[in-house]
Amino acid sequence: MPDILIQGPAGRLEARYHHSKREGAPAALILHPHPLHGGTMNNKVVFALYQTFMNRGFSVLRLNFRGVGKSQGTYDRGEGELADAAAGLDFLQTYNPAAGQVWISGFSFGAWIGMQLLMRRPETDGFIIVSPPANLYDFSFLAPCPTDGLVLQGDKDMVAPEPSVQKLAQKLINQKGIKVEYRVLPGANHFFQPGMEEMKGHLDDYLARRLTSLEAAAA
């Protein structure tokens, strides 16, 4: 998991990148929580997402948004962070031109940024978002959502309360032409404490099934 610096729209972005040795391996971008509330690419949930994708054979990139860690620039209310995420996806696709699939994943604020990026990049094949703050940010741009994915949530979340996330998930589930799963972990708070191991299990289970389905469809 080497530390790298990639070029972003406001300067260099600190990142960690794992390159799969498998030819044509899928690629995934992981996005972190709010920069002004301690969010970094080393967040435990972000790291769990990174490891899960890596263990399933993906090339994976997680980055620090502008102004976080060694990333240059300053917080930009989501607009600049979306541009940072796009730069991360560009990096992934440059170094994985034969990637069979491209996924976007994010936690909390990173889920909001990730879903906006998803709408702008039609080549994306799947998403996993964790604890999307549907009570704090407008997700109405997901009309329609362009691809299948997973929404994962704790029922004791006080930052992004489960009822607001359930409402968002239901809107996605009701859309025709895609399949979105909504999974709720009993007893888990916003940071899945407790519930981290259960969260990892759900992530791996979903990825395993989706990859089998996508590979079967491609064959």
C-alpha positions as CSV (number, residue, x, y, z in Angstrom):
1,M,0.0,0.0,0.0
2,P,2.5,2.6,-1.1
3,D,1.9,6.3,-0.4
4,I,1.7,8.3,-3.6
5,L,0.9,11.9,-4.7
6,I,-1.4,12.4,-7.6
7,Q,-2.2,15.7,-9.4
8,G,-5.4,17.3,-8.4
9,P,-7.2,20.5,-9.5
10,A,-5.9,22.4,-6.4
11,G,-2.4,20.8,-6.2
12,R,-1.1,17.4,-5.2
13,L,-3.4,14.9,-3.4
14,E,-2.0,12.4,-0.9
15,A,-3.2,8.9,-1.6
16,R,-2.6,5.2,-1.1
17,Y,-2.8,2.9,-4.0
18,H,-2.9,-0.9,-4.4
19,H,-2.4,-2.2,-7.9
20,S,-3.8,-5.6,-8.6
21,K,-1.5,-8.1,-10.3
22,R,-4.5,-9.7,-12.1
23,E,-4.9,-8.7,-15.7
24,G,-8.1,-6.8,-16.3
25,A,-8.8,-6.5,-12.6
26,P,-11.6,-4.2,-11.5
27,A,-10.8,-0.8,-9.9
28,A,-12.3,1.0,-7.0
29,L,-12.1,4.5,-5.6
30,I,-12.7,5.0,-1.8
31,L,-13.7,8.5,-0.4
32,H,-13.5,9.6,3.2
33,P,-15.7,11.5,5.7
34,H,-15.9,15.3,6.1
35,P,-12.5,17.1,6.1
36,L,-13.6,19.6,8.8
37,H,-14.7,16.9,11.2
38,G,-11.6,14.7,11.3
39,G,-12.2,12.8,8.1
40,T,-9.2,11.3,6.4
41,M,-8.3,8.3,4.2
42,N,-7.1,6.5,7.3
43,N,-10.5,6.4,8.9
44,K,-11.3,2.9,10.0
45,V,-14.4,2.5,7.9
46,V,-12.5,3.8,4.8
47,F,-9.7,1.4,5.5
48,A,-12.1,-1.5,5.9
49,L,-13.6,-0.6,2.5
50,Y,-10.1,-0.4,1.0
51,Q,-9.1,-3.8,2.4
52,T,-12.3,-5.5,1.3
53,F,-11.9,-4.3,-2.3
54,M,-8.2,-5.2,-2.3
55,N,-8.9,-8.7,-1.0
56,R,-11.4,-9.2,-3.8
57,G,-8.7,-8.5,-6.4
58,F,-9.4,-4.9,-7.1
59,S,-6.9,-2.2,-7.9
60,V,-7.9,0.3,-5.2
61,L,-7.2,4.0,-4.5
62,R,-8.1,6.0,-1.4
63,L,-7.1,9.7,-1.2
64,N,-7.1,12.6,1.1
65,F,-9.3,15.5,-0.1
66,R,-7.7,18.9,-0.5
67,G,-6.4,20.3,2.8
68,V,-6.3,17.0,4.5
69,G,-2.9,15.4,5.5
70,K,-0.4,16.2,2.8
71,S,-3.0,17.1,0.2
72,Q,-2.7,20.7,-1.0
73,G,-5.5,23.2,-1.1
74,T,-8.3,24.0,1.3
75,Y,-11.8,22.7,2.0
76,D,-14.2,23.8,-0.8
77,R,-17.7,23.0,0.5
78,G,-18.0,19.8,-1.6
79,E,-17.4,21.3,-5.1
80,G,-13.6,21.1,-4.9
81,E,-13.8,17.7,-3.2
82,L,-15.9,16.4,-6.1
83,A,-13.1,17.6,-8.4
84,D,-10.6,15.8,-6.2
85,A,-12.6,12.6,-6.4
86,A,-12.7,12.9,-10.2
87,A,-8.9,13.3,-10.3
88,G,-8.7,10.1,-8.3
89,L,-10.9,8.2,-10.7
90,D,-8.9,9.5,-13.6
91,F,-5.7,8.2,-12.0
92,L,-7.3,4.8,-11.5
93,Q,-8.5,4.5,-15.1
94,T,-5.1,5.7,-16.4
95,Y,-3.3,3.0,-14.6
96,N,-6.0,0.4,-15.2
97,P,-7.0,0.9,-18.8
98,A,-8.2,-2.7,-19.1
99,A,-10.2,-2.7,-15.9
100,G,-13.2,-4.9,-16.3
101,Q,-15.2,-2.8,-13.8
102,V,-15.0,0.5,-12.1
103,W,-16.6,1.1,-8.7
104,I,-17.0,4.1,-6.4
105,S,-17.3,3.8,-2.6
106,G,-17.6,6.3,0.2
107,F,-18.3,6.8,3.9
108,S,-20.4,9.6,5.3
109,F,-19.5,12.8,3.5
110,G,-17.5,10.6,1.1
111,A,-20.7,8.8,0.2
112,W,-22.3,12.1,-0.9
113,I,-19.3,13.1,-3.0
114,G,-19.1,9.6,-4.4
115,M,-22.7,9.5,-5.6
116,Q,-22.3,12.8,-7.3
117,L,-19.2,11.4,-9.1
118,L,-21.2,8.3,-10.0
119,M,-23.8,10.5,-11.8
120,R,-21.0,12.2,-13.8
121,R,-19.2,9.0,-14.8
122,P,-21.5,6.6,-16.7
123,E,-18.7,4.1,-17.0
124,T,-19.1,3.2,-13.3
125,D,-20.3,-0.4,-12.7
126,G,-21.2,-0.4,-9.0
127,F,-21.2,1.5,-5.7
128,I,-21.0,0.9,-2.0
129,I,-21.9,3.8,0.3
130,V,-21.8,3.6,4.1
131,S,-23.7,5.9,6.4
132,P,-24.7,8.5,3.7
133,P,-25.8,11.7,5.6
134,A,-29.1,12.0,3.9
135,N,-30.3,14.3,6.7
136,L,-27.5,16.8,6.0
137,Y,-27.1,16.8,2.2
138,D,-29.3,16.7,-0.8
139,F,-29.2,13.4,-2.7
140,S,-32.1,14.3,-5.0
141,F,-29.6,14.3,-8.0
142,L,-29.9,10.5,-7.9
143,A,-32.8,10.5,-10.3
144,P,-32.3,8.1,-11.8
145,C,-29.4,6.3,-10.1
146,P,-27.3,4.9,-13.0
147,T,-26.1,1.6,-11.6
148,D,-26.6,-1.2,-8.9
149,G,-25.1,-0.8,-5.5
150,L,-25.2,-1.3,-1.7
151,V,-26.3,1.1,1.0
152,L,-25.0,0.1,4.5
153,Q,-26.2,1.7,7.7
154,G,-26.2,1.3,11.4
155,D,-29.5,1.6,13.3
156,K,-27.9,3.6,16.2
157,D,-26.3,6.2,13.9
158,M,-26.8,9.7,15.5
159,V,-25.0,11.6,12.7
160,A,-26.9,10.1,9.8
161,P,-30.1,8.8,11.5
162,E,-31.3,5.5,10.0
163,P,-34.8,6.7,9.1
164,S,-33.4,9.4,6.8
165,V,-31.0,6.9,5.1
166,Q,-33.9,4.4,4.8
167,K,-35.9,7.0,2.9
168,L,-33.0,7.6,0.5
169,A,-32.4,3.9,0.0
170,Q,-36.1,3.2,-0.7
171,K,-36.1,5.8,-3.4
172,L,-33.2,4.1,-5.1
173,I,-34.7,0.6,-4.6
174,N,-37.9,1.8,-6.3
175,Q,-36.2,2.9,-9.4
176,K,-36.5,0.6,-12.4
177,G,-33.6,-1.0,-14.2
178,I,-31.2,-1.1,-11.2
179,K,-30.9,-3.2,-8.1
180,V,-29.9,-1.4,-4.8
181,E,-29.6,-3.3,-1.6
182,Y,-30.1,-1.7,1.8
183,R,-28.6,-3.4,4.8
184,V,-29.0,-2.2,8.4
185,L,-26.7,-3.3,11.2
186,P,-28.4,-3.6,14.6
187,G,-26.6,-1.7,17.4
188,A,-24.0,0.0,15.1
189,N,-23.4,3.7,15.4
190,H,-22.1,6.0,12.6
191,F,-18.6,4.6,12.9
192,F,-19.7,1.0,13.4
193,Q,-18.5,0.8,17.0
194,P,-19.7,-1.8,17.7
195,G,-20.3,-3.6,14.4
196,M,-17.0,-3.2,12.5
197,E,-16.6,-6.9,11.9
198,E,-20.2,-7.3,10.9
199,M,-19.8,-4.4,8.5
200,K,-16.8,-6.0,6.8
201,G,-18.8,-9.2,6.4
202,H,-21.6,-7.4,4.6
203,L,-19.2,-5.6,2.4
204,D,-17.4,-8.8,1.4
205,D,-20.6,-10.8,0.9
206,Y,-22.1,-8.1,-1.4
207,L,-18.9,-7.8,-3.4
208,A,-18.6,-11.5,-3.9
209,R,-22.1,-11.9,-5.2
210,R,-22.0,-8.9,-7.5
211,L,-18.7,-9.9,-8.9
212,T,-20.0,-13.4,-9.7
213,S,-23.1,-11.9,-11.3
214,L,-21.1,-9.4,-13.4
215,E,-18.5,-11.9,-14.5
216,A,-21.3,-14.3,-15.5
217,A,-23.0,-11.6,-17.5
218,A,-19.8,-10.7,-19.3
219,A,-19.2,-14.4,-20.2
